[in-house]
Amino acid sequence: MNRIWQFYPTPLGLYIRLAEEIVPYLDRAGASYHVSLPAKAAAKCILKAEGRELLPETPGECRELAVKWGLFTPDGSGSCHWDKPLTRGEAAELAVRLRNMLEKGVTE
């Protein structure tokens, strides 16, 4: 984290540095906290500045991006039924949507 603060002296960088110092105390006290969002945002900014992308960490994040980009469409209840297999027809539709997405590009 020291490098982020040295190369990217922003309020977000300072927040991350402070969180890094505070987290061990919170852990020892058994306190509930959440600091991953600022770290993720900072990492995303740094990678974007370097011309790189932040890769999703979990299957859940991959699913969220797939829905956001229009590769999968939730039903009326908001579910994509991730546990169900694709039919050949659904796989063909997905392939076409993916090709179209790649041709147009994706902006987050």
PAZAPA-4460 file (N, C-alpha, C; in steps of 0.05 Angstrom, whole numbers, plus 32768, in hexadecimal, padded with zeros to 4 digits):
% residues 108
    n_x    n_y    n_z   ca_x   ca_y   ca_z    c_x    c_y    c_z   seq   type   mol
   8010   7FE8   8000   8000   8000   8000   8011   8019   8000     1      M     A
   8029   8018   800A   803A   802F   800A   803F   803A   7FEE     2      N     A
   8042   8028   7FDB   8046   8030   7FBF   802E   803F   7FB4     3      R     A
   8016   8036   7FBA   7FFE   8044   7FB1   7FFE   8060   7FBB     4      I     A
   8005   8063   7FD5   8005   807E   7FE1   801B   808F   7FD4     5      W     A
   8032   8084   7FCF   8048   8093   7FC3   8042   809C   7FA7     6      Q     A
   8036   808A   7F97   8032   8090   7F7B   8016   809D   7F75     7      F     A
   8004   8099   7F87   7FE9   80A3   7F83   7FDF   80B1   7F9D     8      Y     A
   7FEB   80C9   7FA3   7FE4   80D7   7FBC   7FC9   80E4   7FBA     9      P     A
   7FB4   80D4   7FBD   7F99   80DD   7FBC   7F8B   80D9   7FD7    10      T     A
   7F75   80E5   7FDC   7F66   80DF   7FF5   7F5F   80C2   7FF7    11      P     A
   7F5A   80B5   7FE0   7F54   8098   7FE1   7F6C   8088   7FEA    12      L     A
   7F83   8090   7FE0   7F9C   8083   7FE8   7FA1   8086   8006    13      G     A
   7F9C   809E   8010   7F9F   80A3   802D   7F8B   8092   803D    14      L     A
   7F73   8090   8033   7F5F   807F   8040   7F68   8062   8042    15      Y     A
   7F73   8058   802C   7F7C   803C   802B   7F93   8038   803F    16      I     A
   7FA5   804B   803F   7FBC   8049   8051   7FB3   8049   806E    17      R     A
   7FA0   805A   8075   7F95   805B   8090   7F87   8041   8097    18      L     A
   7F77   8037   8084   7F69   801E   8088   7F7C   8007   808D    19      A     A
   7F92   8007   807E   7FA7   7FF3   8081   7FB2   7FF3   809E    20      E     A
   7FB5   800B   80A9   7FBF   800D   80C4   7FAB   8005   80D9    21      E     A
   7F91   800A   80D4   7F7C   8006   80E7   7F72   7FE9   80E8    22      I     A
   7F73   7FDC   80D1   7F68   7FC1   80CF   7F72   7FAD   80E4    23      V     A
   7F8C   7FAC   80EA   7F95   7F99   80FE   7F88   7F9E   811A    24      P     A
   7F83   7FB6   8121   7F76   7FBC   813A   7F59   7FB3   813A    25      Y     A
   7F4C   7FB7   8123   7F30   7FAF   8121   7F2E   7F90   8122    26      L     A
   7F42   7F83   8115   7F42   7F66   8115   7F45   7F5B   8132    27      D     A
   7F58   7F67   8141   7F5C   7F5D   815C   7F44   7F63   816E    28      R     A
   7F35   7F78   8168   7F1E   7F7F   8178   7F05   7F6F   8170    29      A     A
   7F07   7F61   8159   7EF0   7F52   814F   7EDB   7F63   8144    30      G     A
   7EE2   7F7B   813A   7ECF   7F8E   8130   7EC8   7F87   8113    31      A     A
   7EB0   7F8E   810B   7EA7   7F89   80F0   7EAD   7FA2   80DF    32      S     A
   7EB9   7F9F   80C8   7EC0   7FB5   80B7   7EC2   7FAC   809A    33      Y     A
   7EC3   7FC0   8088   7EC5   7FBA   806B   7ED7   7FCF   805F    34      H     A
   7EEE   7FC7   8054   7F00   7FDA   8048   7F08   7FD3   802B    35      V     A
   7EFC   7FBE   8020   7F04   7FB5   8006   7EFC   7FC7   7FF0    36      S     A
   7EE6   7FD6   7FF2   7EDD   7FE7   7FDD   7EF1   7FFD   7FD6    37      L     A
   7EFC   800C   7FEA   7F10   8020   7FE3   7F29   8014   7FD7    38      P     A
   7F31   7FFD   7FE1   7F49   7FF0   7FD6   7F44   7FE8   7FB9    39      A     A
   7F2C   7FDD   7FB3   7F26   7FD5   7F98   7F24   7FED   7F86    40      K     A
   7F18   8003   7F8F   7F16   801B   7F7F   7F32   8026   7F79    41      A     A
   7F43   8026   7F8C   7F5F   8030   7F88   7F6D   801E   7F74    42      A     A
   7F6B   8004   7F77   7F78   7FF1   7F65   7F6E   7FF6   7F49    43      A     A
   7F54   7FFA   7F46   7F48   7FFE   7F2C   7F53   8017   7F1E    44      K     A
   7F55   802D   7F2E   7F60   8046   7F23   7F7D   8043   7F1B    45      C     A
   7F8D   8035   7F2B   7FA9   8031   7F25   7FAC   8021   7F0C    46      I     A
   7F9D   800B   7F0A   7F9F   7FFA   7EF2   7F96   8008   7ED9    47      L     A
   7F80   8018   7EDC   7F76   8027   7EC5   7F8B   803B   7EBC    48      K     A
   7F99   8048   7ECE   7FAE   805B   7EC7   7FC5   804D   7EB8    49      A     A
   7FC8   8033   7EBE   7FDD   8024   7EB1   7FD3   8016   7E98    50      E     A
   7FBA   801B   7E90   7FAF   800F   7E79   7FA7   7FF1   7E7C    51      G     A
   7FA2   7FE9   7E95   7F9A   7FCE   7E9A   7F7F   7FCD   7EA7    52      R     A
   7F74   7FB5   7EA9   7F59   7FB1   7EB4   7F5B   7FA2   7ECF    53      E     A
   7F48   7FA8   7EE1   7F45   7F99   7EFA   7F35   7F80   7EF4    54      L     A
   7F41   7F69   7EF8   7F33   7F50   7EF3   7F21   7F49   7F0A    55      L     A
   7F09   7F3F   7F04   7EF7   7F37   7F1A   7F04   7F22   7F2C    56      P     A
   7EFF   7F24   7F46   7F0B   7F11   7F59   7EFA   7EF8   7F5D    57      E     A
   7EE0   7EFB   7F5C   7ECF   7EE5   7F64   7EBB   7EDE   7F4D    58      T     A
   7EB0   7EC6   7F4E   7E9B   7EBF   7F3B   7E84   7ED3   7F3C    59      P     A
   7E7D   7EDC   7F54   7E67   7EF0   7F57   7E6D   7F0A   7F48    60      G     A
   7E86   7F13   7F49   7E8D   7F2C   7F3B   7E8C   7F27   7F1D    61      E     A
   7E94   7F0F   7F14   7E92   7F09   7EF7   7E75   7F09   7EEE    62      C     A
   7E63   7EFD   7EFF   7E47   7EFC   7EF8   7E3B   7F18   7EF7    63      R     A
   7E43   7F29   7F0A   7E39   7F45   7F0A   7E41   7F54   7EF0    64      E     A
   7E5A   7F50   7EE8   7E64   7F5D   7ECF   7E55   7F52   7EB7    65      L     A
   7E50   7F38   7EB6   7E43   7F2B   7EA0   7E26   7F37   7E9D    66      A     A
   7E19   7F3B   7EB3   7DFE   7F47   7EB2   7E00   7F64   7EAA    67      V     A
   7E13   7F73   7EB6   7E16   7F8F   7EB0   7E1C   7F94   7E92    68      K     A
   7E2B   7F82   7E86   7E32   7F85   7E6A   7E1D   7F7A   7E57    69      W     A
   7E08   7F6D   7E63   7DF3   7F63   7E52   7DF7   7F47   7E47    70      G     A
   7E0A   7F39   7E51   7E0E   7F1D   7E48   7DF9   7F0B   7E53    71      L     A
   7DEF   7F10   7E6A   7DD9   7F01   7E76   7DC4   7F15   7E7F    72      F     A
   7DAB   7F0C   7E7D   7D95   7F1E   7E85   7D85   7F10   7E9C    73      T     A
   7D83   7F1D   7EB3   7D74   7F12   7EC9   7D56   7F0F   7EC2    74      P     A
   7D49   7EFC   7ECF   7D2C   7EFA   7ECA   7D1D   7F0F   7EDB    75      D     A
   7D03   7F0D   7EDC   7CF3   7F21   7EEA   7CF9   7F23   7F08    76      G     A
   7D03   7F0E   7F14   7D0A   7F0F   7F30   7D27   7F17   7F35    77      S     A
   7D36   7F1D   7F1F   7D52   7F26   7F22   7D66   7F0F   7F22    78      G     A
   7D5D   7EF7   7F1D   7D6F   7EE0   7F1E   7D78   7ED8   7F02    79      S     A
   7D91   7ED0   7F00   7D9B   7EC6   7EE6   7D9D   7EA8   7EE6    80      C     A
   7D95   7E9B   7EFC   7D95   7E7E   7EFE   7DB1   7E73   7EF7    81      H     A
   7DC5   7E7C   7F06   7DE1   7E75   7F00   7DE6   7E57   7F03    82      W     A
   7DD6   7E49   7F13   7DDB   7E2D   7F18   7DCF   7E1B   7F02    83      D     A
   7DC0   7E26   7EEF   7DB4   7E16   7EDA   7DC7   7E15   7EC2    84      K     A
   7DC8   7DFE   7EB4   7DD9   7DFD   7E9C   7DCD   7E0C   7E84    85      P     A
   7DDE   7E15   7E72   7DD5   7E22   7E59   7DCC   7E0D   7E45    86      L     A
   7DB7   7E14   7E36   7DB0   7E03   7E1F   7DC2   7E0B   7E08    87      T     A
   7DC2   7DFC   7DF3   7DD3   7E02   7DDC   7DC9   7E1D   7DD0    88      R     A
   7DAF   7E21   7DD0   7DA4   7E3B   7DC5   7DAD   7E52   7DD6    89      G     A
   7DAC   7E4F   7DF1   7DB5   7E65   7E03   7DD3   7E6A   7DFF    90      E     A
   7DE3   7E55   7DFB   7E00   7E58   7DF7   7E04   7E67   7DDD    91      A     A
   7DF5   7E62   7DC8   7DF7   7E70   7DAF   7DF1   7E8E   7DB2    92      A     A
   7DDB   7E94   7DC1   7DD4   7EB0   7DC7   7DEA   7EBE   7DD6    93      E     A
   7DF6   7EB0   7DEA   7E0B   7EBB   7DFA   7E23   7EC1   7DE8    94      L     A
   7E2A   7EAF   7DD5   7E40   7EB3   7DC3   7E3C   7ECC   7DB2    95      A     A
   7E24   7ED0   7DA8   7E1E   7EE7   7D98   7E20   7F01   7DA8    96      V     A
   7E15   7F00   7DC0   7E17   7F18   7DD2   7E34   7F1F   7DD8    97      R     A
   7E44   7F0A   7DDE   7E60   7F0E   7DE4   7E6F   7F1A   7DCC    98      L     A
   7E6A   7F0F   7DB4   7E77   7F1A   7D9C   7E6F   7F38   7D98    99      R     A
   7E55   7F3E   7D9B   7E4C   7F5A   7D98   7E59   7F6C   7DAD   100      N     A
   7E5B   7F62   7DC6   7E68   7F71   7DDB   7E85   7F77   7DD4   101      M     A
   7E93   7F63   7DCA   7EB0   7F66   7DC3   7EB3   7F7A   7DAC   102      L     A
   7EA1   7F79   7D99   7EA3   7F8C   7D82   7E9E   7FA8   7D8B   103      E     A
   7E8A   7FAC   7D9C   7E83   7FC8   7DA5   7E95   7FD2   7DBB   104      K     A
   7EA1   7FC0   7DCA   7EB1   7FC8   7DE1   7EA0   7FCB   7DF9   105      G     A
   7EAC   7FCB   7E10   7E9E   7FCE   7E29   7EA9   7FE6   7E38   106      V     A
   7E97   7FF7   7E42   7E9F   800C   7E53   7E91   8009   7E6E   107      T     A
   7EA0   8009   7E83   7E94   8005   7E9E   7E8C   801E   7EAA   108      E     A
***
